[in-house]
Amino acid sequence: MSDEPRDHRLKRLRMRSMRRGIKEMDLILVAYADQRLGQMEEAELDLYDRLLHENDQDLYLWVTGRDLPPEPYRPMIAEISRALAPR
């Protein structure tokens, strides 16, 4: 759990979501952040914060289903991947 005020934390996580390093992950994660961050409980924010520290190349492989993410991230990665699916 973070001592950071929630509104600051949400802004920081959103900013980190859109400044990844590779453009594809910027687009994917900022869209997910815009859709979900405000609704997340503290434990989910903690997990998302840890996820944002992962390598972009690994994240991209996980989100696109080319590689299996580590267990703690699987539900969140599945949610991010579903958000990418054409409707």
Summary of the structure (lengths in Angstrom):
residues: 87
radius of gyration: 12.2
end to end distance: 34.8
largest distance: 38.1
contacts: 212
relative contact order: 0.15
helix: 71%
strand: 0%
